[in-house]
Amino acid sequence: QVQLVESGGGLVQAGGSLRLSCAASGRISSVVAMGWAWYRLAPGKQRELVASITSGGATNYADSVKGRFTISRDNGRKTVYLQMNSLEPEDTAVYYCLLPGVSWGQGTQVTVSS
């Protein structure tokens, strides 16, 4: 069993920043050969792929967050990060990390006030 534990969500004013973390633990020895992704789910909306990073470090972003969000990884810590800057009320959602084929995180709430 592999667990993904997320942290870093919270309430922030528009224009502010948050950094989400997602750490893998349990029956997983390495994440070096794996990609990661962050998704979000806002009330009344469909789940959206926010950002992804390959095993080689190539990144991809939703158009709505390009230039504001940065995904990164630390293989030694088995952790993926999402740095979110210039946050907007439209970014309010529950954010989930994904280790494809392995596990989802439990979700962390991000609320951006106007």
Backbone as CSV, one residue per row, in Angstrom:
resi,resn,N_x,N_y,N_z,CA_x,CA_y,CA_z,C_x,C_y,C_z
1,GLN,0.841,-1.187,0.000,0.000,0.000,0.000,0.886,1.251,0.000
2,VAL,0.532,2.202,-0.849,1.265,3.452,-0.934,0.320,4.582,-0.546
3,GLN,0.797,5.444,0.311,0.010,6.606,0.719,0.659,7.877,0.194
4,LEU,-0.187,8.780,-0.259,0.255,10.115,-0.649,-0.353,11.096,0.345
5,VAL,0.500,11.819,1.042,0.038,12.754,2.062,0.325,14.176,1.599
6,GLU,-0.740,14.946,1.482,-0.624,16.319,1.002,-0.638,17.295,2.171
7,SER,-0.008,18.431,1.945,-0.025,19.502,2.929,0.170,20.828,2.219
8,GLY,-0.096,21.905,2.947,0.191,23.233,2.423,-1.008,24.036,1.982
9,GLY,-2.188,23.441,1.979,-3.362,24.201,1.599,-3.749,25.200,2.683
10,GLY,-4.723,26.041,2.355,-5.180,27.013,3.332,-5.948,28.140,2.685
11,LEU,-6.121,29.199,3.466,-6.838,30.388,3.023,-5.828,31.497,2.763
12,VAL,-5.945,32.122,1.607,-5.020,33.188,1.239,-5.780,34.251,0.463
13,GLN,-5.315,35.472,0.544,-5.937,36.551,-0.223,-5.475,36.500,-1.672
14,ALA,-6.283,37.047,-2.536,-5.922,37.130,-3.943,-4.571,37.841,-4.088
15,GLY,-3.739,37.275,-4.958,-2.396,37.800,-5.142,-1.351,37.118,-4.282
16,GLY,-1.802,36.327,-3.341,-0.893,35.644,-2.441,-0.342,34.350,-3.024
17,SER,0.408,33.636,-2.195,1.074,32.410,-2.626,0.850,31.283,-1.626
18,LEU,0.889,30.079,-2.134,0.883,28.869,-1.311,1.784,27.842,-1.982
19,ARG,2.329,26.953,-1.167,3.121,25.852,-1.692,2.535,24.544,-1.180
20,LEU,2.064,23.727,-2.105,1.543,22.419,-1.754,2.654,21.375,-1.839
21,SER,2.586,20.409,-0.932,3.514,19.281,-0.946,2.723,17.989,-0.955
22,CYS,3.300,16.967,-1.554,2.683,15.651,-1.572,3.800,14.624,-1.449
23,ALA,3.797,13.896,-0.340,4.861,12.940,-0.056,4.333,11.510,-0.125
24,ALA,5.099,10.653,-0.771,4.740,9.239,-0.880,5.398,8.448,0.241
25,SER,4.634,7.516,0.792,5.176,6.640,1.827,4.527,5.271,1.692
26,GLY,5.104,4.321,2.446,4.567,2.968,2.388,5.399,2.095,1.464
27,ARG,4.714,1.236,0.734,5.389,0.232,-0.103,5.836,0.825,-1.435
28,ILE,6.739,1.748,-1.354,7.321,2.315,-2.557,8.761,2.696,-2.239
29,SER,9.688,2.098,-2.978,11.097,2.312,-2.674,11.654,3.527,-3.400
30,SER,11.077,3.847,-4.556,11.616,4.948,-5.343,10.539,5.503,-6.268
31,VAL,10.632,6.790,-6.528,9.727,7.428,-7.489,10.506,7.988,-8.673
32,VAL,11.767,7.614,-8.772,12.636,8.189,-9.797,12.080,7.983,-11.203
33,ALA,11.517,6.831,-11.461,11.053,6.494,-12.807,9.584,6.845,-13.045
34,MET,9.014,7.618,-12.136,7.582,7.885,-12.214,7.303,9.362,-12.426
35,GLY,6.181,9.636,-13.065,5.709,11.002,-13.184,4.728,11.315,-12.075
36,TRP,4.452,12.615,-11.919,3.488,13.081,-10.924,2.518,14.052,-11.606
37,ALA,1.400,14.247,-10.933,0.466,15.250,-11.426,-0.306,15.858,-10.266
38,TRP,-0.760,17.088,-10.483,-1.681,17.765,-9.563,-2.984,18.020,-10.310
39,TYR,-4.071,17.685,-9.668,-5.406,17.971,-10.177,-6.120,18.865,-9.173
40,ARG,-7.201,19.481,-9.618,-8.039,20.227,-8.690,-9.508,20.022,-9.053
41,LEU,-10.339,20.149,-8.030,-11.785,19.992,-8.193,-12.462,21.127,-7.450
42,ALA,-13.134,21.969,-8.217,-13.876,23.098,-7.640,-15.365,22.787,-7.679
43,PRO,-16.129,23.357,-6.753,-17.575,23.106,-6.722,-18.233,23.450,-8.051
44,GLY,-19.017,22.512,-8.567,-19.739,22.755,-9.801,-18.920,22.645,-11.064
45,LYS,-17.649,22.260,-10.912,-16.779,22.156,-12.090,-16.232,20.743,-12.214
46,GLN,-15.708,20.453,-13.401,-15.081,19.149,-13.610,-13.659,19.160,-13.062
47,ARG,-13.176,17.975,-12.759,-11.797,17.856,-12.306,-10.854,18.349,-13.406
48,GLU,-9.853,19.093,-13.005,-8.938,19.713,-13.957,-7.504,19.305,-13.662
49,LEU,-6.795,18.916,-14.709,-5.361,18.672,-14.574,-4.666,20.022,-14.494
50,VAL,-3.995,20.280,-13.402,-3.343,21.572,-13.186,-1.919,21.565,-13.719
51,ALA,-1.163,20.517,-13.355,0.243,20.452,-13.748,0.720,19.016,-13.661
52,SER,1.733,18.711,-14.458,2.329,17.383,-14.394,3.828,17.503,-14.625
53,ILE,4.539,16.497,-14.152,5.989,16.459,-14.328,6.394,15.020,-14.604
54,THR,7.220,14.835,-15.627,7.654,13.493,-15.992,8.837,13.062,-15.141
55,SER,9.234,11.812,-15.322,10.406,11.313,-14.604,11.657,12.083,-14.994
56,GLY,11.663,12.603,-16.202,12.819,13.363,-16.671,12.770,14.835,-16.328
57,GLY,11.668,15.256,-15.708,11.567,16.646,-15.274,10.806,17.557,-16.227
58,ALA,10.293,17.013,-17.328,9.503,17.848,-18.235,8.164,18.178,-17.583
59,THR,7.741,19.423,-17.738,6.523,19.888,-17.071,5.461,20.315,-18.075
60,ASN,4.225,20.281,-17.606,3.098,20.701,-18.421,2.080,21.364,-17.504
61,TYR,1.444,22.436,-18.000,0.528,23.206,-17.160,-0.784,23.484,-17.895
62,ALA,-1.843,23.580,-17.124,-3.098,24.069,-17.676,-2.901,25.534,-18.061
63,ASP,-3.583,25.949,-19.108,-3.444,27.331,-19.567,-3.792,28.319,-18.462
64,SER,-4.731,27.957,-17.615,-5.206,28.872,-16.582,-4.170,29.150,-15.499
65,VAL,-3.127,28.336,-15.411,-2.127,28.524,-14.353,-0.732,28.793,-14.890
66,LYS,-0.564,28.761,-16.184,0.766,28.986,-16.770,1.310,30.340,-16.345
67,GLY,2.574,30.329,-15.963,3.220,31.561,-15.527,2.987,31.883,-14.065
68,ARG,2.071,31.160,-13.411,1.775,31.429,-11.995,2.133,30.239,-11.098
69,PHE,1.955,29.034,-11.610,2.211,27.822,-10.837,3.480,27.140,-11.350
70,THR,4.186,26.477,-10.425,5.370,25.705,-10.787,5.341,24.365,-10.077
71,ILE,5.453,23.299,-10.854,5.542,21.954,-10.284,7.001,21.539,-10.229
72,SER,7.376,20.879,-9.145,8.744,20.392,-9.014,8.720,19.102,-8.210
73,ARG,9.844,18.421,-8.190,9.898,17.133,-7.501,11.222,16.982,-6.776
74,ASP,11.197,16.191,-5.715,12.393,15.821,-4.971,12.354,14.304,-4.838
75,ASN,13.112,13.632,-5.681,13.056,12.154,-5.683,13.560,11.573,-4.357
76,GLY,14.532,12.197,-3.767,15.060,11.687,-2.508,14.028,11.698,-1.400
77,ARG,13.181,12.707,-1.420,12.112,12.820,-0.428,10.811,12.196,-0.903
78,LYS,10.812,11.656,-2.137,9.593,11.068,-2.720,8.440,12.062,-2.631
79,THR,8.719,13.289,-3.027,7.764,14.376,-2.844,7.643,15.200,-4.119
80,VAL,6.420,15.654,-4.365,6.166,16.594,-5.440,5.600,17.867,-4.818
81,TYR,5.923,19.002,-5.433,5.490,20.296,-4.921,4.695,21.040,-5.991
82,LEU,3.852,21.943,-5.530,3.175,22.863,-6.429,3.266,24.249,-5.808
83,GLN,4.122,25.071,-6.376,4.248,26.453,-5.935,3.208,27.270,-6.680
84,MET,2.344,27.938,-5.942,1.249,28.696,-6.537,1.399,30.159,-6.169
85,ASN,1.648,30.983,-7.165,1.808,32.423,-6.967,0.671,33.178,-7.653
86,SER,0.531,34.427,-7.286,-0.499,35.288,-7.888,-1.859,34.584,-7.898
87,LEU,-2.206,34.039,-6.767,-3.450,33.263,-6.684,-4.670,34.135,-6.928
88,GLU,-5.661,33.525,-7.551,-6.908,34.194,-7.896,-8.069,33.432,-7.256
89,PRO,-9.187,34.117,-7.020,-10.348,33.406,-6.444,-10.751,32.180,-7.258
90,GLU,-10.510,32.236,-8.571,-10.849,31.099,-9.438,-9.978,29.872,-9.169
91,ASP,-8.907,30.036,-8.419,-8.048,28.901,-8.070,-8.590,28.129,-6.865
92,THR,-9.642,28.626,-6.247,-10.227,27.950,-5.102,-10.728,26.565,-5.500
93,ALA,-10.234,25.545,-4.806,-10.570,24.163,-5.135,-9.909,23.236,-4.122
94,VAL,-10.277,21.973,-4.203,-9.516,20.936,-3.502,-8.475,20.416,-4.483
95,TYR,-7.230,20.419,-4.044,-6.122,20.003,-4.889,-5.682,18.588,-4.498
96,TYR,-5.503,17.753,-5.515,-5.117,16.361,-5.316,-3.823,16.067,-6.081
97,CYS,-2.935,15.342,-5.454,-1.763,14.864,-6.175,-2.022,13.432,-6.637
98,LEU,-1.340,13.074,-7.689,-1.500,11.752,-8.280,-0.150,11.179,-8.648
99,LEU,0.070,9.947,-8.235,1.191,9.154,-8.706,0.553,8.115,-9.630
100,PRO,0.581,8.341,-10.932,-0.202,7.525,-11.858,0.030,6.033,-11.707
101,GLY,-1.097,5.324,-11.628,-1.036,3.879,-11.499,-0.761,3.401,-10.092
102,VAL,-0.601,4.365,-9.186,-0.238,3.972,-7.817,-1.267,4.475,-6.800
103,SER,-1.437,5.789,-6.741,-2.305,6.310,-5.690,-2.641,7.779,-5.916
104,TRP,-3.737,8.212,-5.272,-4.131,9.610,-5.184,-3.907,10.106,-3.766
105,GLY,-3.651,11.399,-3.646,-3.634,12.002,-2.337,-5.047,12.202,-1.821
106,GLN,-5.126,12.603,-0.556,-6.438,12.755,0.074,-7.088,14.085,-0.254
107,GLY,-6.318,15.006,-0.805,-6.837,16.315,-1.163,-6.540,17.347,-0.094
108,THR,-6.260,18.563,-0.539,-6.042,19.672,0.372,-6.791,20.890,-0.168
109,GLN,-7.491,21.577,0.726,-8.332,22.695,0.319,-7.495,23.958,0.147
110,VAL,-7.693,24.617,-0.972,-7.111,25.932,-1.222,-8.267,26.906,-1.440
111,THR,-8.295,27.952,-0.627,-9.336,28.963,-0.740,-8.678,30.325,-0.923
112,VAL,-9.058,31.000,-1.991,-8.494,32.317,-2.295,-9.612,33.340,-2.181
113,SER,-9.443,34.283,-1.282,-10.456,35.312,-1.069,-10.148,36.538,-1.918
114,SER,-11.206,37.203,-2.318,-11.031,38.391,-3.177,-10.912,39.662,-2.351
